[in-house]
Amino acid sequence: MDTVQKKNRGKVQDDTKNEQLEIFRSDHNNEKLTTNHGLQISNTDDSLKAGSRGPTLMEDFHFREKLTHFDHERIPERVVHARGFGAHGYFQVYEPMTEYTKAKFLEHPSVKTPVFVRFSTVVGSKGSADTVRDVRGFATKFYTSEGNYDLVANNIPIFFIQDAIKFPDMVHSIKPEPHNDIPQASAAHDNFWDFIVNTPEITHMILWLLSDRAIPRSFRMMEGFGVNTFRLVNAQGKARFVKFHWKPLLGVHSLVWDEAQKLAGKDPDFHRRDLWDAISMGNYPEFELGVQILEEENEFKFNFDILDPTKFWPEELVPVKIIGKMTLNRNVDNFFAETEQVAFHPGHVVPGIDFSNDPLLQGRLFSYLDTQLIRLGGPNFHEIPINRPVAPVHNNQRDGYHRMTIDRSRVNYFPNSLQKNSPIPDPQNGYIHYAEKVEGKKVRERNPSFKDHYSQATLFWNSMSEAERQHIIEAFHFEVGGVTNKEIRQRVVDMFNNVNSQLAIEIAKGVGGTPPITPGGTGVTASSPAVSQENTIKVPQTRKVAILAENGFNCTEIVKFMEAMEDVGITTEIISTSLGQITSVSGMELEVSKHYHSAGSIMYDAVYITGGRQSVDSLITNGDSLHFVNEAFKHAKPIGATNEGVDLLKASAIQGVKIAGTDNQGQLTTELGVVTIQNSTDLTSFNQGFINAVAQHRHWGRQNLKKMVPA
Ligand code: HDD
């Protein structure tokens, strides 16, 4: 796998810039300060006054302009997905997709399409923490030669509701309660669970929301799903149903809840920092685009309706065909101009991509354009640089707030003879909606095929590993534990009895509910291994390891360790009591990356304790370093120690795993992600063992240990 291209490290940027954006960039480098009208300014620290102790004068145009602009600097945040982080990149298909679609950007691998991606949380406001339990948005704008195509996706393949008309109710219920604006960025409150127990169609989505998917380790380690069913249409006019997938080449990995909560305080920017740093270092995130394609004649082949957005198409039934790859290789220049002002819309399609009658999608097609009008202040938001297509724009739309184009023609209507009917619609190459035959009575109804709300929820539950199930149960205990109304808590127990009796019993244990009397479940015994994160890609690349060391460390061990990690694309940081330099037994100096005030185990994927008597003796007497390893152990992270370093583990609260000691001197000892060796100078096997443990991400077997360490 070529995920972390060593060759890329240190290289700042790729050459796939969106030329369109280039012309709007300004560096303000080595320039004179001016007003917005180009007048040079002599002093910007003192307002114009009548006497140096006198009142400020109305005629101070510079003061007025500066303050007025500042007073108007904020725009409304997105009503959902307010907190987000974006990056530029490019996309290429692996092979021509012409059999399925006439979309030009999917026509040939030689076509390199610039993209802009914005990842987001849904519920929290713009200043909320990154690691909250929530769905993550994964919106991609492809700047294609035929116009912008937006794939506005989430990291969960299904949705809360089936019909867009319920979206305002659903969002109102999960957002902070209106009387006191509490809680922020959390689903653990009465209003949301009240909505849940009254909305059976939400059952399946709640299981996903309470699963590890909702606390990703990184934006780089999430899948993306278009959720809705779309159509691909080829040049011959043949249409097929399609679901879109993004698959990260680093696999799908999550935090644990205790870690996510602590990160929200210690580093609320954890995900955006991770993405920014990865791109800055040349560790470009890569996602493969996959499609599940369904022939129209197979529309009714499944025991769920393929237009129902609360259902996914199990990959075991409809395989995901991997068709191309997106690489994110450039951070933004300006957060507001790009990430904040970017406007996505599922209705931004190109020829060859069309809609289905999924009632959620149909409603989305209205909402996104509507919301940009208020958020970006008018109908000309397509002229903001980040939203401009690379394809030329010609139409008779004119005027409105913030119009930038100077339309020089006197003709602003069609048909016309003064300009020979230009701009003229093109019946051959212009977008043609798929001519689907529809008929029916006007009704406010849901089709009976949308009525089974539990079978796929059981399928999902069946597909979870033991650890994943345990996490879901604990998430129920936390989220429903935040509900004050006892009746709602009991109704949650009863609701999930429809999915699985054992699940309901386990929920009841933690929320003070009565376990269901009647056995529940749906009778579904099938599972979909593809949805379990246990079966994802597991590689060590781009992981971050904390090295605990103090003065008197063993320099050979640490240097060899750092080299071995670097070779596989793992980054290392040295954590010590204070910033500055630490000195090895042999006098070698190393720069400390962070001290215990600024770092915590929660910011790393793994911990390594290097040898050196003096260093380890200091670590053993330091509560911070003991807490560091205890906490990493509790969060199921890989822990490695060599020679004297093993003594820190012995002094810690870690129990129940085998650690190198007198009976296994010189041998590599590995159990449940704890990798140790003592009395050895050949650390090659240790380094390799540690890398393997890092690749595993977490060692959930530790959850079964009777005695877990406090942290
Ligand atoms: Fe939505 C934003 C994804 C259903 C209405 N949505 C928004 C964003 C993402 C999604 C990723 C953030 C885009 C950005 O970064 O700017 N939304 C989804 C997915 C859905 C979904 C995958 C289920 C298939 N959304 C959905 C429905 C409605 C909306 C049913 C309303 C009928 N969504 C919006 C919105 C937002 C939005 C209000 C808020 C900000 C924006 O559009 O630009 O229009």
Residues whose N, C-alpha, C, O or C-beta is under 5 A from the ligand:
A	BS01	HDD	R78 V79 V80 H81 G84 R118 S120 G137 F138 A139 V152 A153 N154 F159 A164 F167 F225 G226 V227 N228 V342 F344 L360 G363 R364 S367 Y368 T371
